[in-house]
Amino acid sequence: MKFLFNQEVSKLYDFLMFPKLLNKEIYDDIAQIDDYIDKEFEALLARYSDILSPYAKEINLFYTKNIFYANFIEQILTKDKLLTYTDPHEFLDFLLTLSSNQVKQIFVKSLLKQEKDNPNINELINEVMSSNEKIMNLINDLLIDSSVKWNLYLIIQEPEKYLNIYVNLMKQLYPVFLDYYQHFETKLISYGKFLENYLNEKGSVGLEEITHSLLDKSLILDDYNDLLISCIFPYSLSFIDLTDGRIIVWGLHIEDASKKLKENYDNRLNNRIQVFKNLGDKTRYEVLKLISKGITSTKDIATVLNVSSATISYHLNALLAAKLIKISTNNRKFSYEVDSDVINEVFQELINDLQS
């Protein structure tokens, strides 16, 4: 198993994805990203979203607001061409050489890539290509928003026209992209070379180690893996399945983010353990029951359970530390109450753990 970091292709790929920064909402699709996203990057994202806003109409024609939807350019992108035309301007010029029929064929092949192992794939492609209506039906079956489908309908009706619009848009955005990219380029190149050496030395085990078990070492990889480092999606890691092969797109900050994810999981796991330890203590469980019934005075609880007030104070402190109870005020008087939100959350996490 071999990994190869490709600096030029990383830059080209990020350039092609750069217009997606218009929609800051793409990070809403990444669970709990606010806990891990670097605030400096968040500010940079907001800045370039504003810079891209004058181009919003054209960008939204070709780029979706959902990070998990394939863009127009991803539908006509192949691994071969991505690796061949590493210079952005050469790649854009190549797009202008494509005929309408070539665009449709590449597009249909991309939409049918899940059928690539089908021995009759070529016949299937030709069948769909036989009419625009069949291509439209293929688009209509996609699990995407209707507005995205409509844009694809428009593009597939007049591919050459929209390719020209797309290329002109990207040529206007290239200087803006370079300004953005210069914030990351030195670190990106350095990290790409480090990651290539690290994974080539440790293989799939290294993949698990460096992502803090975010990826399992049993993950099936190819004998030869092209590795791109992205500063457009620095907190995501994806395997881009193109019609002629797969490329690993590794977010520049995925190592740090996965470490924080692991730490957060460990902390939450420890919290769960503390909750169950406290619930496993008979006296503390009885204290919780009494508090839930409105008996919150240390003295009253001690009387009901026939133990000393000092003992109850000790148990109350333990329950507070485990966040099973919280202090509330009513008419300027302090009292205890059960934190039902914490209990519900812990038991839901237990259910999730056992189901997974």
ChimeraX attribute file (.defattr): number of C-alpha atoms within 10 A of each C-alpha:
attribute: neighborCount
match mode: 1-to-1
recipient: residues
	/A:1	13
	/A:2	16
	/A:3	21
	/A:4	18
	/A:5	21
	/A:6	18
	/A:7	18
	/A:8	16
	/A:9	21
	/A:10	25
	/A:11	25
	/A:12	20
	/A:13	19
	/A:14	20
	/A:15	23
	/A:16	19
	/A:17	19
	/A:18	23
	/A:19	26
	/A:20	25
	/A:21	25
	/A:22	24
	/A:23	23
	/A:24	15
	/A:25	13
	/A:26	16
	/A:27	20
	/A:28	12
	/A:29	12
	/A:30	13
	/A:31	9
	/A:32	11
	/A:33	15
	/A:34	12
	/A:35	11
	/A:36	18
	/A:37	16
	/A:38	16
	/A:39	10
	/A:40	8
	/A:41	13
	/A:42	13
	/A:43	11
	/A:44	15
	/A:45	18
	/A:46	15
	/A:47	14
	/A:48	20
	/A:49	18
	/A:50	16
	/A:51	15
	/A:52	20
	/A:53	14
	/A:54	11
	/A:55	15
	/A:56	16
	/A:57	9
	/A:58	14
	/A:59	21
	/A:60	18
	/A:61	20
	/A:62	22
	/A:63	25
	/A:64	22
	/A:65	20
	/A:66	17
	/A:67	17
	/A:68	11
	/A:69	14
	/A:70	15
	/A:71	22
	/A:72	19
	/A:73	16
	/A:74	19
	/A:75	18
	/A:76	21
	/A:77	19
	/A:78	19
	/A:79	16
	/A:80	12
	/A:81	14
	/A:82	17
	/A:83	15
	/A:84	12
	/A:85	17
	/A:86	18
	/A:87	14
	/A:88	20
	/A:89	15
	/A:90	11
	/A:91	16
	/A:92	19
	/A:93	13
	/A:94	13
	/A:95	20
	/A:96	14
	/A:97	11
	/A:98	15
	/A:99	13
	/A:100	15
	/A:101	13
	/A:102	14
	/A:103	21
	/A:104	23
	/A:105	18
	/A:106	18
	/A:107	22
	/A:108	22
	/A:109	25
	/A:110	22
	/A:111	19
	/A:112	17
	/A:113	16
	/A:114	12
	/A:115	16
	/A:116	14
	/A:117	8
	/A:118	12
	/A:119	9
	/A:120	10
	/A:121	16
	/A:122	12
	/A:123	11
	/A:124	16
	/A:125	19
	/A:126	13
	/A:127	12
	/A:128	20
	/A:129	18
	/A:130	11
	/A:131	10
	/A:132	14
	/A:133	11
	/A:134	13
	/A:135	22
	/A:136	17
	/A:137	12
	/A:138	14
	/A:139	19
	/A:140	16
	/A:141	9
	/A:142	12
	/A:143	9
	/A:144	15
	/A:145	13
	/A:146	11
	/A:147	12
	/A:148	21
	/A:149	17
	/A:150	14
	/A:151	16
	/A:152	19
	/A:153	18
	/A:154	13
	/A:155	19
	/A:156	21
	/A:157	15
	/A:158	13
	/A:159	20
	/A:160	20
	/A:161	14
	/A:162	16
	/A:163	23
	/A:164	15
	/A:165	14
	/A:166	20
	/A:167	18
	/A:168	12
	/A:169	15
	/A:170	22
	/A:171	14
	/A:172	11
	/A:173	17
	/A:174	16
	/A:175	11
	/A:176	16
	/A:177	21
	/A:178	13
	/A:179	11
	/A:180	19
	/A:181	18
	/A:182	11
	/A:183	13
	/A:184	14
	/A:185	16
	/A:186	10
	/A:187	12
	/A:188	23
	/A:189	19
	/A:190	11
	/A:191	16
	/A:192	22
	/A:193	15
	/A:194	13
	/A:195	21
	/A:196	19
	/A:197	16
	/A:198	15
	/A:199	20
	/A:200	16
	/A:201	14
	/A:202	13
	/A:203	16
	/A:204	18
	/A:205	16
	/A:206	19
	/A:207	21
	/A:208	18
	/A:209	16
	/A:210	18
	/A:211	19
	/A:212	19
	/A:213	15
	/A:214	17
	/A:215	17
	/A:216	15
	/A:217	15
	/A:218	10
	/A:219	11
	/A:220	8
	/A:221	16
	/A:222	13
	/A:223	8
	/A:224	12
	/A:225	17
	/A:226	20
	/A:227	23
	/A:228	25
	/A:229	29
	/A:230	26
	/A:231	25
	/A:232	23
	/A:233	23
	/A:234	19
	/A:235	22
	/A:236	20
	/A:237	20
	/A:238	11
	/A:239	12
	/A:240	13
	/A:241	16
	/A:242	18
	/A:243	22
	/A:244	14
	/A:245	13
	/A:246	18
	/A:247	17
	/A:248	19
	/A:249	21
	/A:250	23
	/A:251	20
	/A:252	24
	/A:253	21
	/A:254	21
	/A:255	20
	/A:256	17
	/A:257	22
	/A:258	20
	/A:259	17
	/A:260	15
	/A:261	19
	/A:262	16
	/A:263	13
	/A:264	14
	/A:265	12
	/A:266	12
	/A:267	12
	/A:268	14
	/A:269	15
	/A:270	13
	/A:271	17
	/A:272	20
	/A:273	14
	/A:274	18
	/A:275	21
	/A:276	15
	/A:277	12
	/A:278	20
	/A:279	16
	/A:280	11
	/A:281	11
	/A:282	10
	/A:283	16
	/A:284	19
	/A:285	15
	/A:286	15
	/A:287	22
	/A:288	26
	/A:289	13
	/A:290	19
	/A:291	19
	/A:292	16
	/A:293	11
	/A:294	13
	/A:295	18
	/A:296	18
	/A:297	16
	/A:298	19
	/A:299	15
	/A:300	14
	/A:301	21
	/A:302	17
	/A:303	13
	/A:304	12
	/A:305	13
	/A:306	9
	/A:307	13
	/A:308	13
	/A:309	16
	/A:310	12
	/A:311	12
	/A:312	22
	/A:313	15
	/A:314	11
	/A:315	19
	/A:316	20
	/A:317	12
	/A:318	17
	/A:319	22
	/A:320	15
	/A:321	15
	/A:322	20
	/A:323	18
	/A:324	21
	/A:325	22
	/A:326	16
	/A:327	12
	/A:328	12
	/A:329	10
	/A:330	7
	/A:331	5
	/A:332	7
	/A:333	7
	/A:334	11
	/A:335	16
	/A:336	20
	/A:337	19
	/A:338	22
	/A:339	16
	/A:340	14
	/A:341	10
	/A:342	17
	/A:343	17
	/A:344	11
	/A:345	12
	/A:346	19
	/A:347	14
	/A:348	12
	/A:349	15
	/A:350	14
	/A:351	11
	/A:352	10
	/A:353	9
	/A:354	8
	/A:355	7
	/A:356	6
